[in-house]
Protein backbone atom coordinates (compact mmCIF):
# COMPACT_ATOMS: atom_id res chain seq x y z
CA UNK A 1 0.00 0.00 0.00
CA UNK A 2 1.34 3.42 -0.99
CA UNK A 3 1.74 6.33 1.39
CA UNK A 4 3.50 9.68 1.28
CA UNK A 5 6.97 9.50 2.86
CA UNK A 6 9.42 12.32 3.53
CA UNK A 7 12.75 11.88 1.82
CA UNK A 8 15.76 13.86 3.01
CA UNK A 9 17.97 14.93 0.10
CA UNK A 10 21.44 16.32 -0.38
CA UNK A 11 21.46 20.13 -0.10
CA UNK A 12 20.12 21.92 -3.20
CA UNK A 13 19.40 18.57 -4.92
CA UNK A 14 15.64 18.41 -4.50
CA UNK A 15 14.82 19.31 -8.12
CA UNK A 16 17.38 16.88 -9.58
CA UNK A 17 16.15 14.01 -7.44
CA UNK A 18 12.53 14.88 -8.21
CA UNK A 19 13.31 14.60 -11.94
CA UNK A 20 15.20 11.31 -11.50
CA UNK A 21 12.31 9.74 -9.61
CA UNK A 22 9.81 11.07 -12.16
CA UNK A 23 11.78 9.29 -14.88
CA UNK A 24 11.53 6.10 -12.81
CA UNK A 25 7.74 6.64 -12.68
CA UNK A 26 7.76 7.18 -8.91
CA UNK A 27 5.16 9.69 -7.77
CA UNK A 28 6.71 12.69 -6.02
CA UNK A 29 5.66 16.07 -4.76
CA UNK A 30 8.14 18.92 -4.49
CA UNK A 31 6.38 22.06 -3.26
CA UNK A 32 8.03 25.09 -4.87
CA UNK A 33 7.69 28.75 -3.98
CA UNK A 34 8.59 31.76 -6.09
CA UNK A 35 11.37 33.87 -4.58
CA UNK A 36 13.24 36.94 -5.70
CA UNK A 37 17.00 36.48 -5.47
CA UNK A 38 19.38 39.42 -5.72
CA UNK A 39 22.80 39.21 -7.27
CA UNK A 40 25.20 42.12 -7.64
CA UNK A 41 24.04 42.83 -11.21
CA UNK A 42 20.39 41.69 -11.29
CA UNK A 43 17.30 40.46 -9.48
CA UNK A 44 15.77 37.20 -10.64
CA UNK A 45 12.64 35.30 -9.65
CA UNK A 46 13.32 31.62 -9.10
CA UNK A 47 11.35 28.62 -7.87
CA UNK A 48 12.82 27.27 -4.64
CA UNK A 49 11.73 24.26 -2.57
CA UNK A 50 9.33 25.26 0.19
CA UNK A 51 11.08 22.79 2.52
CA UNK A 52 14.79 22.66 1.81
CA UNK A 53 16.26 19.16 1.48
CA UNK A 54 12.81 17.51 1.61
CA UNK A 55 11.01 15.66 -1.17
CA UNK A 56 7.72 13.82 -0.67
CA UNK A 57 7.41 10.42 -2.36
CA UNK A 58 4.27 8.31 -2.69
CA UNK A 59 5.55 4.74 -2.53
CA UNK A 60 5.01 1.29 -1.14
CA UNK A 61 7.80 1.62 1.43
CA UNK A 62 8.43 -2.11 1.72
CA UNK A 63 9.00 -2.57 -2.03
CA UNK A 64 10.22 0.78 -3.31
CA UNK A 65 12.27 2.47 -0.58
CA UNK A 66 15.53 0.80 -1.65
CA UNK A 67 15.05 1.97 -5.26
CA UNK A 68 14.57 5.53 -4.02
CA UNK A 69 17.56 5.44 -1.66
CA UNK A 70 19.86 4.17 -4.42
CA UNK A 71 19.60 7.55 -6.14
CA UNK A 72 22.73 9.62 -5.69
CA UNK A 73 20.94 12.67 -4.21
CA UNK A 74 18.75 10.72 -1.75
CA UNK A 75 20.13 10.50 1.79
CA UNK A 76 17.47 8.90 3.99
CA UNK A 77 13.81 8.80 4.91
CA UNK A 78 12.70 10.94 7.85
CA UNK A 79 11.73 8.77 10.83
CA UNK A 80 9.44 9.52 13.75
CA UNK A 81 9.47 7.29 16.82
CA UNK A 82 11.56 4.70 15.00
CA UNK A 83 9.26 4.42 11.97
CA UNK A 84 9.33 6.18 8.61
CA UNK A 85 7.28 9.39 8.88
CA UNK A 86 4.11 9.32 6.80
CA UNK A 87 2.24 12.37 5.53
CA UNK A 88 -1.51 12.04 5.11
CA UNK A 89 -3.07 12.81 1.73
CA UNK A 90 -4.90 15.69 3.42
CA UNK A 91 -1.59 17.23 4.50
CA UNK A 92 -0.26 17.09 0.94
CA UNK A 93 -3.52 18.68 -0.28
CA UNK A 94 -3.26 21.40 2.37
CA UNK A 95 0.27 22.27 1.25
CA UNK A 96 -0.94 22.43 -2.37
CA UNK A 97 -3.88 24.63 -1.37
CA UNK A 98 -1.66 27.03 0.59
CA UNK A 99 0.75 27.31 -2.33
CA UNK A 100 -2.13 28.00 -4.71
CA UNK A 101 -4.15 30.39 -2.56
CA UNK A 102 -1.51 32.17 -0.46
CA UNK A 103 1.84 31.93 -2.26
CA UNK A 104 2.96 35.43 -1.22
CA UNK A 105 2.03 34.96 2.45
CA UNK A 106 3.47 31.52 2.97
CA UNK A 107 6.41 31.36 5.36
CA UNK A 108 8.06 28.27 6.81
CA UNK A 109 9.24 28.57 10.41
CA UNK A 110 11.32 25.95 12.13
CA UNK A 111 9.41 24.89 15.22
CA UNK A 112 12.52 25.20 17.39
CA UNK A 113 12.49 28.97 16.85
CA UNK A 114 9.13 29.29 18.57
CA UNK A 115 9.47 26.99 21.54
CA UNK A 116 9.66 27.25 25.30
CA UNK A 117 12.98 28.63 26.49
CA UNK A 118 13.84 30.47 23.28
CA UNK A 119 14.81 34.11 23.48
CA UNK A 120 12.77 36.41 21.24
CA UNK A 121 12.42 40.08 20.40
CA UNK A 122 9.04 41.77 19.99
CA UNK A 123 8.84 43.45 16.56
CA UNK A 124 5.77 45.67 17.00
CA UNK A 125 3.26 47.01 19.52
CA UNK A 126 3.85 48.70 22.87
CA UNK A 127 6.76 46.41 23.77
CA UNK A 128 8.62 46.84 20.47
CA UNK A 129 12.32 46.06 20.83
CA UNK A 130 11.90 44.31 24.18
CA UNK A 131 13.60 40.93 24.50
CA UNK A 132 12.24 38.01 26.44
CA UNK A 133 12.10 34.27 26.86
CA UNK A 134 9.11 32.16 25.90
CA UNK A 135 7.89 30.43 29.06
CA UNK A 136 4.60 28.89 27.86
CA UNK A 137 2.76 28.49 24.59
CA UNK A 138 -0.96 27.77 24.57
CA UNK A 139 -3.09 27.50 21.45
CA UNK A 140 -0.05 28.64 19.44
CA UNK A 141 -0.73 32.34 20.12
CA UNK A 142 -0.77 32.74 23.90
CA UNK A 143 2.62 33.29 25.46
CA UNK A 144 3.88 33.91 28.92
CA UNK A 145 6.93 36.01 28.27
CA UNK A 146 9.69 36.82 30.71
CA UNK A 147 10.96 40.31 29.93
CA UNK A 148 14.51 40.48 31.26
CA UNK A 149 14.89 44.24 30.99
CA UNK A 150 11.97 44.96 33.33
CA UNK A 151 12.30 41.76 35.43
CA UNK A 152 8.66 40.75 34.95
CA UNK A 153 6.67 37.93 33.44
CA UNK A 154 3.90 38.99 31.14
CA UNK A 155 1.01 37.10 29.57
CA UNK A 156 0.39 38.27 26.06
CA UNK A 157 -1.62 37.06 23.08
CA UNK A 158 0.38 37.53 19.90
CA UNK A 159 0.43 36.55 16.26
CA UNK A 160 3.71 34.64 16.24
CA UNK A 161 4.56 35.47 12.61
CA UNK A 162 4.14 39.21 13.05
CA UNK A 163 5.14 40.07 16.57
CA UNK A 164 8.17 38.03 17.55
CA UNK A 165 11.38 36.86 16.00
CA UNK A 166 14.05 34.57 17.33
CA UNK A 167 17.31 36.09 18.45
C-alpha positions as CSV (number, residue, x, y, z in Angstrom):
1,X,0.0,0.0,0.0
2,X,1.3,3.4,-1.0
3,X,1.7,6.3,1.4
4,X,3.5,9.7,1.3
5,X,7.0,9.5,2.9
6,X,9.4,12.3,3.5
7,X,12.8,11.9,1.8
8,X,15.8,13.9,3.0
9,X,18.0,14.9,0.1
10,X,21.4,16.3,-0.4
11,X,21.5,20.1,-0.1
12,X,20.1,21.9,-3.2
13,X,19.4,18.6,-4.9
14,X,15.6,18.4,-4.5
15,X,14.8,19.3,-8.1
16,X,17.4,16.9,-9.6
17,X,16.2,14.0,-7.4
18,X,12.5,14.9,-8.2
19,X,13.3,14.6,-11.9
20,X,15.2,11.3,-11.5
21,X,12.3,9.7,-9.6
22,X,9.8,11.1,-12.2
23,X,11.8,9.3,-14.9
24,X,11.5,6.1,-12.8
25,X,7.7,6.6,-12.7
26,X,7.8,7.2,-8.9
27,X,5.2,9.7,-7.8
28,X,6.7,12.7,-6.0
29,X,5.7,16.1,-4.8
30,X,8.1,18.9,-4.5
31,X,6.4,22.1,-3.3
32,X,8.0,25.1,-4.9
33,X,7.7,28.8,-4.0
34,X,8.6,31.8,-6.1
35,X,11.4,33.9,-4.6
36,X,13.2,36.9,-5.7
37,X,17.0,36.5,-5.5
38,X,19.4,39.4,-5.7
39,X,22.8,39.2,-7.3
40,X,25.2,42.1,-7.6
41,X,24.0,42.8,-11.2
42,X,20.4,41.7,-11.3
43,X,17.3,40.5,-9.5
44,X,15.8,37.2,-10.6
45,X,12.6,35.3,-9.6
46,X,13.3,31.6,-9.1
47,X,11.4,28.6,-7.9
48,X,12.8,27.3,-4.6
49,X,11.7,24.3,-2.6
50,X,9.3,25.3,0.2
51,X,11.1,22.8,2.5
52,X,14.8,22.7,1.8
53,X,16.3,19.2,1.5
54,X,12.8,17.5,1.6
55,X,11.0,15.7,-1.2
56,X,7.7,13.8,-0.7
57,X,7.4,10.4,-2.4
58,X,4.3,8.3,-2.7
59,X,5.5,4.7,-2.5
60,X,5.0,1.3,-1.1
61,X,7.8,1.6,1.4
62,X,8.4,-2.1,1.7
63,X,9.0,-2.6,-2.0
64,X,10.2,0.8,-3.3
65,X,12.3,2.5,-0.6
66,X,15.5,0.8,-1.7
67,X,15.1,2.0,-5.3
68,X,14.6,5.5,-4.0
69,X,17.6,5.4,-1.7
70,X,19.9,4.2,-4.4
71,X,19.6,7.6,-6.1
72,X,22.7,9.6,-5.7
73,X,20.9,12.7,-4.2
74,X,18.7,10.7,-1.8
75,X,20.1,10.5,1.8
76,X,17.5,8.9,4.0
77,X,13.8,8.8,4.9
78,X,12.7,10.9,7.8
79,X,11.7,8.8,10.8
80,X,9.4,9.5,13.7
81,X,9.5,7.3,16.8
82,X,11.6,4.7,15.0
83,X,9.3,4.4,12.0
84,X,9.3,6.2,8.6
85,X,7.3,9.4,8.9
86,X,4.1,9.3,6.8
87,X,2.2,12.4,5.5
88,X,-1.5,12.0,5.1
89,X,-3.1,12.8,1.7
90,X,-4.9,15.7,3.4
91,X,-1.6,17.2,4.5
92,X,-0.3,17.1,0.9
93,X,-3.5,18.7,-0.3
94,X,-3.3,21.4,2.4
95,X,0.3,22.3,1.2
96,X,-0.9,22.4,-2.4
97,X,-3.9,24.6,-1.4
98,X,-1.7,27.0,0.6
99,X,0.7,27.3,-2.3
100,X,-2.1,28.0,-4.7
101,X,-4.1,30.4,-2.6
102,X,-1.5,32.2,-0.5
103,X,1.8,31.9,-2.3
104,X,3.0,35.4,-1.2
105,X,2.0,35.0,2.4
106,X,3.5,31.5,3.0
107,X,6.4,31.4,5.4
108,X,8.1,28.3,6.8
109,X,9.2,28.6,10.4
110,X,11.3,26.0,12.1
111,X,9.4,24.9,15.2
112,X,12.5,25.2,17.4
113,X,12.5,29.0,16.9
114,X,9.1,29.3,18.6
115,X,9.5,27.0,21.5
116,X,9.7,27.2,25.3
117,X,13.0,28.6,26.5
118,X,13.8,30.5,23.3
119,X,14.8,34.1,23.5
120,X,12.8,36.4,21.2
121,X,12.4,40.1,20.4
122,X,9.0,41.8,20.0
123,X,8.8,43.4,16.6
124,X,5.8,45.7,17.0
125,X,3.3,47.0,19.5
126,X,3.9,48.7,22.9
127,X,6.8,46.4,23.8
128,X,8.6,46.8,20.5
129,X,12.3,46.1,20.8
130,X,11.9,44.3,24.2
131,X,13.6,40.9,24.5
132,X,12.2,38.0,26.4
133,X,12.1,34.3,26.9
134,X,9.1,32.2,25.9
135,X,7.9,30.4,29.1
136,X,4.6,28.9,27.9
137,X,2.8,28.5,24.6
138,X,-1.0,27.8,24.6
139,X,-3.1,27.5,21.4
140,X,-0.1,28.6,19.4
141,X,-0.7,32.3,20.1
142,X,-0.8,32.7,23.9
143,X,2.6,33.3,25.5
144,X,3.9,33.9,28.9
145,X,6.9,36.0,28.3
146,X,9.7,36.8,30.7
147,X,11.0,40.3,29.9
148,X,14.5,40.5,31.3
149,X,14.9,44.2,31.0
150,X,12.0,45.0,33.3
151,X,12.3,41.8,35.4
152,X,8.7,40.8,34.9
153,X,6.7,37.9,33.4
154,X,3.9,39.0,31.1
155,X,1.0,37.1,29.6
156,X,0.4,38.3,26.1
157,X,-1.6,37.1,23.1
158,X,0.4,37.5,19.9
159,X,0.4,36.6,16.3
160,X,3.7,34.6,16.2
161,X,4.6,35.5,12.6
162,X,4.1,39.2,13.0
163,X,5.1,40.1,16.6
164,X,8.2,38.0,17.5
165,X,11.4,36.9,16.0
166,X,14.1,34.6,17.3
167,X,17.3,36.1,18.5
